[in-house]
Amino acid sequence: MAGQRQEMISKIETGQGGVKLSTLFDVLAALGLEMTLEPRSQSSTADIEDIF
């Protein structure tokens, strides 16, 4: 898919780090999708810490 190796697709599917943004855009384009960024809703510091 999108000229990407299966290993990279698996990394994206399982949420592993180390995926380039350009790779993610290639996959989204192949799926006919686009990414939209919006301001984050108000949340507590604890919620943000869970992301990292």
BALOBA-1460 file (C-alpha; in Angstrom, 3 decimals):
// residues 52
<rec num="1" residu="m" x="0.000" y="0.000" z="0.000"/>
<rec num="2" residu="a" x="1.238" y="3.464" z="-0.904"/>
<rec num="3" residu="g" x="4.665" y="2.063" z="-1.761"/>
<rec num="4" residu="q" x="5.362" y="1.307" z="1.910"/>
<rec num="5" residu="r" x="6.852" y="-1.901" z="3.297"/>
<rec num="6" residu="q" x="4.594" y="-4.174" z="5.338"/>
<rec num="7" residu="e" x="6.830" y="-3.601" z="8.368"/>
<rec num="8" residu="m" x="6.047" y="0.127" z="8.302"/>
<rec num="9" residu="i" x="2.313" y="-0.475" z="7.852"/>
<rec num="10" residu="s" x="2.417" y="-2.798" z="10.885"/>
<rec num="11" residu="k" x="4.148" y="-0.084" z="12.947"/>
<rec num="12" residu="i" x="1.365" y="2.349" z="12.086"/>
<rec num="13" residu="e" x="-1.365" y="-0.204" z="12.814"/>
<rec num="14" residu="t" x="0.078" y="-1.089" z="16.230"/>
<rec num="15" residu="g" x="0.849" y="2.492" z="17.263"/>
<rec num="16" residu="q" x="4.609" y="2.038" z="17.457"/>
<rec num="17" residu="g" x="6.811" y="5.107" z="17.259"/>
<rec num="18" residu="g" x="9.354" y="5.933" z="14.598"/>
<rec num="19" residu="v" x="6.965" y="6.577" z="11.710"/>
<rec num="20" residu="k" x="7.752" y="9.639" z="9.592"/>
<rec num="21" residu="l" x="4.982" y="12.117" z="9.006"/>
<rec num="22" residu="s" x="5.543" y="11.828" z="5.252"/>
<rec num="23" residu="t" x="4.957" y="8.056" z="5.504"/>
<rec num="24" residu="l" x="1.718" y="8.625" z="7.375"/>
<rec num="25" residu="f" x="0.587" y="11.108" z="4.701"/>
<rec num="26" residu="d" x="1.394" y="8.559" z="1.970"/>
<rec num="27" residu="v" x="-0.784" y="5.956" z="3.685"/>
<rec num="28" residu="l" x="-3.619" y="8.422" z="4.274"/>
<rec num="29" residu="a" x="-3.527" y="9.465" z="0.598"/>
<rec num="30" residu="a" x="-3.651" y="5.822" z="-0.531"/>
<rec num="31" residu="l" x="-6.751" y="5.352" z="1.626"/>
<rec num="32" residu="g" x="-8.389" y="8.516" z="0.297"/>
<rec num="33" residu="l" x="-8.126" y="10.186" z="3.711"/>
<rec num="34" residu="e" x="-6.681" y="13.434" z="5.006"/>
<rec num="35" residu="m" x="-5.529" y="14.602" z="8.412"/>
<rec num="36" residu="t" x="-7.106" y="17.626" z="10.052"/>
<rec num="37" residu="l" x="-5.573" y="19.457" z="12.988"/>
<rec num="38" residu="e" x="-7.785" y="21.285" z="15.453"/>
<rec num="39" residu="p" x="-7.111" y="23.089" z="18.706"/>
<rec num="40" residu="r" x="-7.156" y="20.670" z="21.586"/>
<rec num="41" residu="s" x="-10.158" y="20.818" z="23.859"/>
<rec num="42" residu="q" x="-9.591" y="21.971" z="27.389"/>
<rec num="43" residu="s" x="-8.162" y="19.143" z="29.431"/>
<rec num="44" residu="s" x="-6.165" y="18.628" z="32.566"/>
<rec num="45" residu="t" x="-2.401" y="18.216" z="32.740"/>
<rec num="46" residu="a" x="-2.912" y="14.552" z="33.652"/>
<rec num="47" residu="d" x="-4.756" y="13.951" z="30.379"/>
<rec num="48" residu="i" x="-1.886" y="15.416" z="28.362"/>
<rec num="49" residu="e" x="0.715" y="13.413" z="30.299"/>
<rec num="50" residu="d" x="-1.103" y="10.201" z="29.287"/>
<rec num="51" residu="i" x="-0.275" y="10.949" z="25.634"/>
<rec num="52" residu="f" x="3.462" y="10.818" z="26.302"/>
